[in-house]
Amino acid sequence: MQRPIFLYKADPVRGAEWASWFALKAPQLEFRQWPLEDGHQRVRYLAAWQPPTDLSIFPKLDLIFSVGAGIDQFDFSTLPPALPVLRMVEPGIIGGMVEYATLAVLSIHREWLAYRDQQRAGAWKALRVRPAGSRRIGVLGLGVLAQAVLAQLRTLSFPCAAWSASQHVIDGIDCYAGSDALPTFLGRTDILICLLPLTESTRAILDRRLFAALPRGAALINCGRGGHLVQADLLAALDCGQLSTAVLDVCEPEPLPAGDPLWHHPQVMLTPHIASMTQPETAVDVVLENIRRHLAGEALNGVVERNRGY
């Protein structure tokens, strides 16, 4: 009897790692990488960064897995309405985001960019060290990644708050919800971290009005999506001193074009969308657990609510 096919459509190098873990942990499934030349009738599961535009070629497809934490790159108009789409939330992604956000916050808090510039200028000058308790962190978003980041920053004694569309109650975190509460949240935030999903309501949320509501000299860390940011408004806020620093892991477009002003702006730190990466071994564990749940008729983890966009 031929085995069901698990089809992988993303980076082929990482796909080779997925294949080795599937061979070890799920020999009952046949792991294939895109493009697929035969066996379309046997494809039951698909993991992709961007799915094929025509899924009718897989008549028995049961589940689609995003290989990343976000799903804004999916064109849901091409996907069958009843087909479950699952976000990738696995320990490697969470741990990587916690590391990156903590590094970015501490780099801002301890004036790392200023010391880099002083080194290049040959200047030996100590800057005032502020206690963590005097630097207020605010996180846009309260998903799994945001909650993990907040938990870590709390251990370093930073006062932490978060804003989201719906109300949450989290021990030790000041939670704000809804558009009416956003100005108050921003007004108490010295370092703003964006970890929102990219939806129609959050696109371009990081704009001049939002920056103006922050205390003068605040800093921005964007680990969400490039579409959250209005770049011209960021540059204006940096140049006039409303913002002091920006750490950007995401841009629009990606990669950032040569000659873009962000490349050489002295108050900007850029990284190429590497804040967190899916780790094949733990990702395969998460995927196989959802396949087990699907076969057993149990509730799936990480199901995307299409009406909300995440």
DARATA-V832588 format. One record per residue. N is the residue number from 1. RES is the residue in one letter. PHI is phi in whole degrees, -180 to 180 (NA if undefined). PSI is psi in degrees with one decimal (999 if undefined). Layout:
n->(N;N)
res->(RES;RES)
phi->(PHI;PHI)
psi->(PSI;PSI)
This chain:
n->(1;2;3;4;5;6;7;8;9;10;11;12;13;14;15;16;17;18;19;20;21;22;23;24;25;26;27;28;29;30;31;32;33;34;35;36;37;38;39;40;41;42;43;44;45;46;47;48;49;50;51;52;53;54;55;56;57;58;59;60;61;62;63;64;65;66;67;68;69;70;71;72;73;74;75;76;77;78;79;80;81;82;83;84;85;86;87;88;89;90;91;92;93;94;95;96;97;98;99;100;101;102;103;104;105;106;107;108;109;110;111;112;113;114;115;116;117;118;119;120;121;122;123;124;125;126;127;128;129;130;131;132;133;134;135;136;137;138;139;140;141;142;143;144;145;146;147;148;149;150;151;152;153;154;155;156;157;158;159;160;161;162;163;164;165;166;167;168;169;170;171;172;173;174;175;176;177;178;179;180;181;182;183;184;185;186;187;188;189;190;191;192;193;194;195;196;197;198;199;200;201;202;203;204;205;206;207;208;209;210;211;212;213;214;215;216;217;218;219;220;221;222;223;224;225;226;227;228;229;230;231;232;233;234;235;236;237;238;239;240;241;242;243;244;245;246;247;248;249;250;251;252;253;254;255;256;257;258;259;260;261;262;263;264;265;266;267;268;269;270;271;272;273;274;275;276;277;278;279;280;281;282;283;284;285;286;287;288;289;290;291;292;293;294;295;296;297;298;299;300;301;302;303;304;305;306;307;308;309;310)
res->(M;Q;R;P;I;F;L;Y;K;A;D;P;V;R;G;A;E;W;A;S;W;F;A;L;K;A;P;Q;L;E;F;R;Q;W;P;L;E;D;G;H;Q;R;V;R;Y;L;A;A;W;Q;P;P;T;D;L;S;I;F;P;K;L;D;L;I;F;S;V;G;A;G;I;D;Q;F;D;F;S;T;L;P;P;A;L;P;V;L;R;M;V;E;P;G;I;I;G;G;M;V;E;Y;A;T;L;A;V;L;S;I;H;R;E;W;L;A;Y;R;D;Q;Q;R;A;G;A;W;K;A;L;R;V;R;P;A;G;S;R;R;I;G;V;L;G;L;G;V;L;A;Q;A;V;L;A;Q;L;R;T;L;S;F;P;C;A;A;W;S;A;S;Q;H;V;I;D;G;I;D;C;Y;A;G;S;D;A;L;P;T;F;L;G;R;T;D;I;L;I;C;L;L;P;L;T;E;S;T;R;A;I;L;D;R;R;L;F;A;A;L;P;R;G;A;A;L;I;N;C;G;R;G;G;H;L;V;Q;A;D;L;L;A;A;L;D;C;G;Q;L;S;T;A;V;L;D;V;C;E;P;E;P;L;P;A;G;D;P;L;W;H;H;P;Q;V;M;L;T;P;H;I;A;S;M;T;Q;P;E;T;A;V;D;V;V;L;E;N;I;R;R;H;L;A;G;E;A;L;N;G;V;V;E;R;N;R;G;Y)
phi->(NA;-75;-82;-62;-103;-104;-104;-113;-129;-164;-57;-68;-66;-68;-60;-64;-68;-56;-60;-67;-73;-64;-60;-81;-103;-143;-64;-75;-112;-97;-89;-131;-108;-70;-83;-102;-93;-153;82;-58;-68;-98;-73;-107;-136;-133;-113;-152;-81;-133;-65;-58;-70;-119;-88;-65;-73;-118;-67;-113;-65;-104;-143;-118;-110;-77;-83;-124;-71;-91;-133;-68;-80;-82;-97;-69;-67;-96;-103;-56;-57;-90;-81;-66;-115;-117;-70;-94;-123;-133;-57;-65;-64;-64;-62;-63;-67;-61;-60;-65;-63;-65;-59;-64;-62;-68;-64;-71;-61;-101;61;-63;-67;-65;-69;-61;-67;-65;-61;-64;-88;71;-104;-106;-147;-81;-102;-61;-93;-96;-68;-58;-64;-98;-114;-89;-97;-131;-113;-85;112;-141;-79;-59;-65;-62;-65;-68;-62;-61;-60;-69;-65;-62;-66;-94;78;-76;-67;-120;-139;-145;-126;-150;-69;-115;-74;-128;-128;-132;-58;83;-119;-78;-103;-119;-145;85;-63;-66;-89;-61;-60;-66;-59;-65;-66;-105;-115;-93;-127;-102;-114;-96;-131;-79;-71;-89;-132;-61;-81;-106;-60;64;-69;-87;-126;-62;-67;-65;-62;-67;-82;-80;-60;-60;90;-67;-124;-121;-125;-110;-113;-85;-140;-60;-67;-72;-105;-94;-62;-61;-69;-64;-60;-64;-67;-68;-70;-94;91;-62;-112;-96;-153;-137;-111;-121;-97;-134;-142;-139;-85;-121;-70;-65;-63;-60;88;-62;-62;-66;-57;-118;-69;-67;-105;-118;-112;-111;-134;-89;57;-124;-53;-148;-133;-63;-97;-53;-62;-74;-64;-62;-60;-64;-63;-67;-66;-69;-65;-61;-62;-61;-67;-88;75;-95;-63;-90;-93;77;-68;-76;-90;-62;-69;-99;85;-163)
psi->(132.7;142.8;151.5;150.9;134.3;116.9;131.4;124.6;84.7;-153.8;119.7;-27.9;-47.9;-29.9;-35.2;-34.8;-42.9;-43.6;-41.4;-36.7;-35.6;-41.2;-34.7;-41.2;-19.3;62.7;-14.0;-10.5;146.0;116.2;127.5;152.7;148.7;141.5;151.6;125.1;-24.8;172.6;16.9;-32.1;-19.5;-1.8;114.3;-26.9;141.2;127.8;127.6;153.8;-45.9;117.3;159.8;149.8;-24.8;101.5;-2.6;-16.0;-8.9;79.7;-16.9;20.3;127.5;-36.9;145.8;130.2;130.9;136.4;-4.7;171.8;-30.2;160.3;12.4;-17.0;-6.5;137.4;95.6;-16.9;-19.0;-1.9;138.0;133.5;-32.9;-1.1;118.3;133.8;129.8;128.8;153.2;104.6;100.4;161.6;-34.4;-41.5;-45.3;-48.1;-41.1;-41.4;-39.2;-44.9;-47.9;-48.1;-39.1;-44.0;-45.5;-44.2;-46.3;-33.1;-40.5;-46.9;-39.0;18.6;40.1;-40.1;-37.6;-41.7;-32.9;-45.4;-38.2;-39.4;-44.9;-30.4;-3.6;30.3;127.4;99.9;121.2;134.4;153.3;129.9;120.6;143.1;148.9;-32.4;-14.3;0.1;108.6;125.3;137.9;130.4;126.2;114.4;148.4;39.5;-169.2;-45.1;-44.5;-43.0;-36.9;-40.1;-46.5;-40.6;-41.1;-44.7;-30.6;-36.5;-18.9;6.8;14.8;133.7;125.7;139.3;162.9;151.7;138.9;171.9;-35.5;155.9;137.4;158.6;114.0;127.5;126.2;-0.4;128.1;113.9;130.4;150.1;142.6;160.5;-32.2;-29.1;-10.3;-45.4;-38.9;-43.5;-46.8;-36.4;-19.8;17.4;121.6;-33.6;116.9;127.4;123.4;117.4;32.9;152.4;152.5;112.2;177.6;-33.4;-18.2;-9.9;133.4;24.4;-28.4;80.9;-174.5;-35.5;-42.2;-45.0;-36.5;-24.6;-12.1;156.1;146.1;133.7;5.9;168.2;155.2;136.5;117.8;107.7;12.1;-100.1;154.6;-30.4;-12.7;-23.6;134.6;103.7;-41.7;-37.5;-36.1;-48.1;-41.0;-41.2;-36.9;-43.4;-27.8;-2.8;-1.9;-39.2;145.2;-34.5;150.1;129.8;117.3;118.8;-10.8;147.8;170.5;112.5;173.4;132.4;159.0;131.6;148.9;139.9;-6.9;138.8;-21.5;-28.5;-38.4;8.7;129.3;-17.6;13.7;133.5;123.0;139.5;151.5;62.3;52.9;13.2;-42.0;149.4;142.7;128.9;120.3;-45.7;-49.9;-29.9;-41.7;-39.2;-44.1;-43.8;-46.0;-32.3;-39.5;-34.6;-41.1;-44.4;-41.4;-46.6;-29.4;-3.4;23.4;165.0;140.1;152.2;137.1;25.8;130.5;129.6;102.8;-32.6;-21.8;-17.9;12.8;999)
